[in-house]
Amino acid sequence: MLNSKIRALVTAAALLIQQVQPAEDPDYILGIKYFQAGQFQAAITKFKRVIQIDPDHLDAHYSLGKIAFLQERDVDAFELLRDCISLDPNYKDSKALHQQALNRIYSRFSGSLPNPRIASALTAYHFQKNNLQQAKNSIEFLVKKHPQYPYRSEEHTSELQSPDHLVCRLLLEKK
């Protein structure tokens, strides 16, 4: 009789544990506090640690992207927010911030492609604006000047669906 009561209690406790939401990661909580205090470098460190432990931590990806955007590190913001969007396309204002970062990249670097990350971001911008010739020019820059850049690889482009990857795949399939 005592064993059956203990088993019933253990079963009830297990069910209760399943219903309770896990506590938020302490690094994430500290990261938010640092973010709110404007201590961005400390917040970045905490959010990166959270992502190392949980690569799908949506809030940490978003927070890193938002910090990069606020610091006007637009290529970083573009890439980080793209990661956030790939986890959840409708998360907070990630799409709007992503687009704003892309617009700022375009306004700063239009006409020049100083590195492959910027060329990739500008490709996405031109693709979204239906400027396919300019998107093609950006991709050709990547392929010609940076043949080892990861977006050149079919292995990378076949799984990703962001606009810059789609343009890459289309252009590479034509070659």
Phi, psi and omega in degrees: 000316179296321179297319180293325177292319178296316178298320179296318178295317179298316178298316179296319179296319179297318177296319179296318179298322179295329183279338182280130177291140178293149179294145179295147180303129181299328177294322178294317179299316177296320178302317178296317179298316177297319179300312181296331179274359180078012178268075190295321182296318177295320179296317179301315180302314181294315181295322177295322178296319178300316182291328176299321181281318182228092183300343180259017181288098186302314182298322180292318177299313180299315182297319177297318178296320180293319177298313179301319179295314181296329178275003181060031170268076194292324178293318176298315179300315179303312183290317181293319179289330174297319176299317179297315181296325179293332176281321179204103184300342184248022185282121178042227180254032184300321179294318180295315178296320178302314180294320179296320177297318179297318178297320179293322176300313181300315182293331181275326191241007180303130180092346177224142181234079187292336179205166186294329179296319179290321177299320179295316179296318179292328175300314179298318180300309183295323178297316179297326181273003181064028174267073190293326178296318178292324175297317179299318179299319179296317179293319178299324175300313180301312184294319184283311187273334185224069185297339180266001180300135189304331183290346179287337186279131176299328179303319181280317188285335185290337184264343188258149185237011178290157186305319182295325179288325178295317178299314178305310184298314181299315181291321181290328178291333180286336183284000000 
